Amino acid sequence: MSFTPKHLEAIERAIARGEKTVRYSDRTVEYRSIDELLKARDEIRTSLSQAAGPRSRVVRLMHGGKGL
């Protein structure tokens, strides 16, 4: 399934409120426990990070001399 940031927001909102029911645009999902919500949140985060591709690495070099 393709997840969006809105799916992640809905899951995190439910976790913060202690609810086990999550509503998406036209669907309602009821989870059995908060642990199941946490697993779903982790799965959505992983899916979103993989879809974004690898993170770019920035390397900054600093010089502390006087430049003489």
BALO-126139 format. One record per residue (C-alpha): y, x, z; residue in one letter; residue number from 0. Coordinates in steps of 0.2 Angstrom, whole numbers, plus 5000, padded with zeros to 4 digits. Layout:
! BALO-126139
+------+------+------+---+-----+
:    v :    u :    w : r :   k :
+------+------+------+---+-----+
:    Y :    X :    Z : A : NUM :
...
+------+------+------+---+-----+
! end
This chain:
! BALO-126139
+------+------+------+---+-----+
:    v :    u :    w : r :   k :
+------+------+------+---+-----+
: 5000 : 5000 : 5000 : M :   0 :
: 5017 : 5006 : 4996 : S :   1 :
: 5028 : 5006 : 5012 : F :   2 :
: 5047 : 5006 : 5013 : T :   3 :
: 5059 : 5011 : 5026 : P :   4 :
: 5061 : 4993 : 5031 : K :   5 :
: 5043 : 4992 : 5035 : H :   6 :
: 5045 : 5007 : 5047 : L :   7 :
: 5061 : 4999 : 5055 : E :   8 :
: 5052 : 4982 : 5058 : A :   9 :
: 5037 : 4991 : 5066 : I :  10 :
: 5049 : 5002 : 5077 : E :  11 :
: 5059 : 4986 : 5082 : R :  12 :
: 5043 : 4978 : 5088 : A :  13 :
: 5037 : 4993 : 5098 : I :  14 :
: 5054 : 4994 : 5106 : A :  15 :
: 5053 : 4976 : 5111 : R :  16 :
: 5035 : 4976 : 5116 : G :  17 :
: 5030 : 4963 : 5104 : E :  18 :
: 5014 : 4963 : 5094 : K :  19 :
: 5020 : 4952 : 5080 : T :  20 :
: 5030 : 4960 : 5065 : V :  21 :
: 5038 : 4950 : 5052 : R :  22 :
: 5042 : 4957 : 5034 : Y :  23 :
: 5051 : 4947 : 5021 : S :  24 :
: 5038 : 4934 : 5018 : D :  25 :
: 5024 : 4939 : 5029 : R :  26 :
: 5019 : 4940 : 5048 : T :  27 :
: 5007 : 4952 : 5055 : V :  28 :
: 5000 : 4951 : 5072 : E :  29 :
: 4993 : 4967 : 5080 : Y :  30 :
: 4980 : 4967 : 5094 : R :  31 :
: 4989 : 4980 : 5104 : S :  32 :
: 5004 : 4992 : 5105 : I :  33 :
: 4992 : 5006 : 5102 : D :  34 :
: 4988 : 4998 : 5085 : E :  35 :
: 5007 : 4996 : 5082 : L :  36 :
: 5009 : 5015 : 5085 : L :  37 :
: 4995 : 5019 : 5073 : K :  38 :
: 5003 : 5009 : 5060 : A :  39 :
: 5020 : 5017 : 5063 : R :  40 :
: 5012 : 5034 : 5061 : D :  41 :
: 5003 : 5029 : 5045 : E :  42 :
: 5019 : 5022 : 5038 : I :  43 :
: 5029 : 5038 : 5043 : R :  44 :
: 5015 : 5049 : 5034 : T :  45 :
: 5016 : 5038 : 5019 : S :  46 :
: 5035 : 5039 : 5017 : L :  47 :
: 5035 : 5058 : 5020 : S :  48 :
: 5022 : 5061 : 5007 : Q :  49 :
: 5031 : 5050 : 4994 : A :  50 :
: 5047 : 5060 : 4997 : A :  51 :
: 5038 : 5076 : 4992 : G :  52 :
: 5039 : 5093 : 5000 : P :  53 :
: 5055 : 5097 : 5011 : R :  54 :
: 5065 : 5111 : 5003 : S :  55 :
: 5067 : 5126 : 5014 : R :  56 :
: 5085 : 5133 : 5017 : V :  57 :
: 5086 : 5152 : 5022 : V :  58 :
: 5103 : 5158 : 5028 : R :  59 :
: 5106 : 5177 : 5030 : L :  60 :
: 5119 : 5182 : 5042 : M :  61 :
: 5128 : 5199 : 5043 : H :  62 :
: 5136 : 5204 : 5060 : G :  63 :
: 5144 : 5220 : 5054 : G :  64 :
: 5162 : 5224 : 5051 : K :  65 :
: 5160 : 5226 : 5033 : G :  66 :
: 5166 : 5244 : 5032 : L :  67 :
+------+------+------+---+-----+
! end
